[in-house]
Amino acid sequence: MPIKFNCANSCIAEIDLDLGGKNSFNIAEINELIKIFESNLEKEIDLKAVVVKSTNADYFATGPEIKEIAGLDKEDARYYVTLLNIMAKHITTMPAPVICIINGAVSGIGLDIASTCDFRLAGPKASFADLSSKYGILYPSHIILRLSFLIGVQKTKEILLSSKIYSAEDMHRFNFLTEYFNGENFEKGVKGFIENFKNLSVDSLRLKKKLFINLWKNYLKNNQLPAEEIFSEILKEGKDWKKSVKDFYGDSL
């Protein structure tokens, strides 16, 4: 199974993204991650934290593949957008804090996963990019709102409009990352951060997390964007777009 779930430690659960290649998320992988949250994590009342990591040496998470998006019609696009936002909702509304460990490339759905976690820890190999502008599409998730919520509108525009690749140091400077550990300090720093949660109160963590969940819900309610509708319209009408991306069918967002 490409996404591995482990809850052997009674208070810390682990999700390991091991999809092969560029760790690219498509519809099947999104569904698999949703199922882990629905079937396992949300029923664990004693969890103090959930850790999301990747065993891939070069990629945390990317995707979807351009070929898969280009094959969607308008209704398929709506289904895809719905799944993507359900996945993000499960992460943001998880009762226990979710910690993301990154030491590889993050783009596309990987950026969604990272931005919806409560804490983001990164090492020197981590890099971050939104590549949708390169392929002429609007990314169909709440990523614009989520990044604006986390780091402000100006830095969000810089990341999403430029398609530039940013280092972990850049993203730490933008206040996107909770911690940046360089070189040999990475594994030690990550371990220490996670170990700290084992000594905390489950009830207190969940009560405080609920306050932040409500804060995000209010922000989302008061800042609506029609990204989903625009995305589905592009796939309905975008014959020229689909033709223009055929040369990129081996690529992922």
C-alpha positions in Angstrom: 0.0 0.0 0.0 1.6 3.3 -1.1 0.4 5.3 1.9 1.4 3.5 5.1 -0.4 4.1 8.4 1.1 3.2 11.8 -0.5 3.8 15.2 1.7 1.4 17.2 2.6 4.2 19.6 -0.6 4.8 21.5 -0.3 8.6 21.4 1.5 9.4 18.2 0.2 8.2 14.8 2.3 8.2 11.6 1.3 8.5 7.9 4.1 7.6 5.6 3.8 8.8 1.9 5.6 6.1 -0.2 4.1 6.4 -3.7 7.2 5.9 -5.7 8.5 8.2 -8.4 7.8 11.8 -7.5 5.3 10.8 -4.8 2.6 12.1 -7.0 -1.0 12.3 -5.7 -3.8 11.6 -8.1 -7.5 10.7 -7.4 -6.7 7.2 -6.0 -4.1 8.5 -3.6 -6.3 11.3 -2.4 -9.0 8.8 -1.7 -6.6 6.6 0.2 -5.5 9.4 2.5 -9.1 10.4 3.1 -9.9 6.8 4.1 -7.0 6.7 6.6 -8.4 9.8 8.4 -12.0 8.6 8.3 -11.4 4.9 9.2 -8.5 5.3 11.6 -7.3 8.6 12.9 -10.6 10.3 13.7 -11.6 7.4 15.9 -8.5 7.5 18.0 -9.4 9.5 21.1 -6.1 9.2 22.8 -3.9 10.6 20.0 -1.7 13.5 20.9 -0.3 14.1 17.4 -0.3 12.8 13.9 2.9 12.8 11.9 2.9 13.0 8.1 6.2 12.2 6.4 7.7 10.7 3.3 10.3 7.9 2.9 11.0 9.1 -0.6 14.5 10.6 -0.5 13.8 13.4 -3.0 10.1 14.1 -2.8 7.6 14.8 0.0 4.6 15.0 -2.2 3.6 16.4 -5.6 0.8 16.0 -8.1 -1.5 15.5 -9.7 0.0 14.3 -13.0 -0.8 16.7 -15.9 -2.0 13.8 -18.0 -4.7 12.9 -15.3 -6.0 16.5 -15.1 -6.1 16.9 -18.9 -8.3 13.8 -19.1 -11.0 15.2 -16.9 -14.3 16.7 -18.2 -16.3 19.3 -16.3 -18.1 16.8 -14.0 -14.9 14.8 -13.4 -13.3 18.1 -12.5 -15.9 18.9 -9.9 -15.5 15.4 -8.4 -11.7 15.9 -8.3 -12.1 19.3 -6.6 -14.5 17.9 -4.1 -12.1 15.1 -3.1 -9.2 17.5 -2.8 -11.0 19.8 -0.5 -12.4 16.8 1.6 -8.8 15.7 2.0 -7.7 19.2 3.2 -10.7 19.4 5.5 -9.8 16.1 7.2 -6.3 17.4 7.9 -7.4 20.8 9.2 -10.2 19.5 11.4 -8.2 16.5 12.8 -8.9 16.8 16.6 -5.2 16.2 17.4 -2.3 18.4 16.0 -0.9 17.2 12.7 2.9 17.6 12.2 4.4 17.5 8.7 8.0 16.4 8.2 9.5 17.6 5.0 13.0 16.9 3.5 12.2 16.8 -0.2 10.3 18.6 -3.0 6.8 19.9 -2.3 4.4 21.0 -5.0 0.8 20.8 -6.1 -1.1 18.6 -3.7 2.0 18.3 -1.5 1.6 22.1 -0.9 -2.0 21.5 0.1 -1.0 18.7 2.5 1.8 20.8 4.1 -0.2 24.0 4.4 -3.2 22.2 6.1 -1.0 20.7 8.8 -0.6 22.5 12.1 3.2 22.3 12.2 5.7 22.1 9.4 9.3 20.9 10.1 11.8 20.9 7.2 15.3 19.9 6.5 17.9 21.2 4.0 16.6 19.2 1.1 13.1 20.6 1.3 11.9 22.8 -1.6 8.5 24.3 -2.3 6.7 25.5 -5.5 3.3 26.0 -7.0 3.8 25.1 -10.7 0.2 25.6 -12.0 1.1 28.9 -13.7 3.7 27.0 -15.8 0.8 24.9 -17.3 -1.7 27.7 -17.6 -4.3 26.6 -15.0 -5.7 27.8 -11.8 -5.1 25.3 -9.0 -8.6 24.2 -7.7 -8.1 24.0 -3.9 -8.2 26.4 -1.0 -4.5 26.9 -1.3 -4.7 30.6 -2.0 -6.8 31.2 1.1 -4.8 28.8 3.2 -1.5 30.4 2.4 -2.9 33.9 2.8 -4.2 32.8 6.2 -0.8 31.5 7.2 1.7 34.0 5.7 -0.2 36.9 4.3 -1.4 37.9 0.8 1.8 39.4 -0.5 4.0 36.4 0.1 1.2 34.1 -1.2 1.1 36.0 -4.5 4.8 35.7 -4.8 4.7 31.9 -4.4 1.6 31.2 -6.5 2.1 33.6 -9.3 5.9 33.1 -9.9 6.1 29.3 -10.0 9.5 29.9 -8.5 11.1 27.1 -6.4 11.7 28.2 -2.8 14.1 26.7 -0.3 13.3 25.7 3.2 15.2 28.7 4.4 13.0 31.0 2.2 9.8 29.4 3.6 11.0 29.6 7.2 11.7 33.3 6.6 8.1 33.6 5.3 6.9 32.1 8.5 5.4 29.1 6.6 7.7 26.6 8.4 7.5 26.0 12.2 11.1 24.9 12.3 13.9 24.6 9.8 16.7 22.2 10.8 19.9 22.3 8.7 22.2 19.4 8.1 22.8 17.0 11.0 20.4 18.8 13.2 17.4 17.6 11.2 16.6 14.2 12.6 17.5 15.3 16.1 15.3 18.4 15.9 12.4 16.5 14.5 12.6 13.8 17.1 12.7 16.3 19.9 9.7 18.3 18.6 7.6 15.1 18.4 8.7 13.7 21.7 7.5 16.8 23.4 3.9 16.0 22.5 4.0 12.7 24.4 4.1 14.7 27.7 1.1 16.9 26.9 -2.5 16.6 27.9 -4.8 15.1 25.3 -7.8 17.1 26.6 -5.9 20.4 26.5 -4.5 19.7 23.0 -7.9 18.9 21.6 -9.7 21.8 23.2 -7.1 24.3 21.9 -7.0 22.7 18.5 -10.8 23.1 18.3 -10.4 26.9 18.8 -8.0 27.1 15.8 -10.3 24.9 13.7 -13.1 27.4 14.3 -10.8 30.3 13.5 -10.0 28.8 10.1 -13.7 28.0 9.4 -14.6 31.6 10.1 -11.8 32.8 7.8 -13.0 30.5 5.0 -16.6 31.6 5.5 -15.7 35.3 5.2 -13.2 34.9 2.3 -14.8 32.9 -0.6 -13.0 32.4 -3.9 -14.6 30.8 -7.1 -11.5 28.7 -7.8 -13.4 25.4 -8.1 -15.9 26.9 -10.7 -13.1 28.4 -12.8 -11.1 25.1 -12.8 -14.1 23.1 -14.0 -14.9 25.7 -16.7 -11.3 25.5 -17.9 -11.6 21.7 -18.3 -14.9 22.0 -20.0 -13.9 24.7 -22.6 -10.1 24.3 -22.6 -9.5 22.4 -25.8 -6.5 24.6 -26.5 -5.3 24.2 -23.0 -5.4 20.4 -23.2 -3.6 20.5 -26.5 -0.9 22.8 -25.1 -0.1 20.5 -22.2 0.4 17.3 -24.2 4.1 17.8 -24.2 4.0 17.8 -20.4 2.1 14.5 -19.9 5.0 13.1 -17.9 5.0 16.0 -15.5 3.3 16.6 -12.2 2.1 19.7 -10.5 
